[in-house]
Amino acid sequence: MAPLLAGCDEPNTAAASATPAASDVSIVTVKPQARAMVRELPGRVAPTRVADVRPRVSGIVIQRTFRQGSEVKAGDPLYQIDPRPFEVEVQSNEAALAKAAAVLDQATLHARRIATLTSQKTAPEAENEKAIAAERQAAADVEGRKADVARAKLNLDYATIRAPIDGVVGAALASEGALVVQNDTTSLATIQQLDPIYADFTQSVTELNRLRKAFETGDLDRIAPDALKVRLVLDDGSVYPAAGKLLFSEAKVDAHTGQVTLRGEFPNPKRELLPGMYVRVLIEQGIDTDAIAVPQQAIQRNSGGGSEVFVVRDDNHVATQPVRIGSLQDGQWLVSEGLKAGDKVVVEGFQKFVAGDEVKPHAWMEAEASAETPLATPAPKPTTQAHR
């Protein structure tokens, strides 16, 4: 029985002496390259223009001609005030103008007759002067009556309240039968121009000074003025598809908050951006010529809450490396400290090893990763190794 027992022990001895296979992992090799430094700032959407619709004449509203929340063009009628009093006023002033014109005709003929008699020495010069003055007064009265007619027609036109700008009209604040008063401070509706639209955001003066120093020392390169574009991140985390342009930066600092106000302009053809919306603004403020970035999934969190990565050493063993990260841009974390050119950072396969294990590194293919191409299944590790 001894030989038989010895034969049964041979497989166990071979299993104990077998070395676990190295796991396949995907890595990226760190290569410093020029990257735009994108700053994410909180902001609010604001309309390009806002117009409060107010009456310019007094009267009774007889019709509302717009649909609330609809698009209107400058000059579109919104409300109709009863026009009959203004039509009567126009007729009255036109009649007064006709009377003044008749008086002017009579005064002109009389002045001509007196001028003829004066030239013939049959009328005194004083009569001629009176006739000329009367003609001029009649002409001035005609001009005054013309102004009255123009004012009456203008008031008649004001009886139709029109949109002052293009935009989206809000709620109707007056209904048919309401009495509106000229130059009343209460608006009848509000129109907001939403295409293009503004995004107002702020940045601390401390960050601006830090950027200025980075430009002066050469740590950052300036972005060309024609490339100064801004992007929006909506509240659901999606990026607004259209890029905007930076309009201005206020030259003064808010004494209460220490912030400088910035404004971006964005196209808004589908009215996806509405006034008052909270957004995050991505603004390119400089170029780091030797920035180091790694894919988002390469950054791990340790028990202390710090950031770290797994680095494959020259002997293909994995080690943890603490890093300091900056902003997240296009799925890449910018690393300010902890990595150097040539470091091999693990991107996929974290569940197959622990620090100190030997691995088989493969270059990470981003296209394959997005298509979720599975890696080769590694040989199972002994239980004692998984709990080291």
Summary of the structure (lengths in Angstrom):
residues: 388
radius of gyration: 41.3
end to end distance: 39.2
largest distance: 170.8
contacts: 1095
relative contact order: 0.19
helix: 30%
strand: 37%
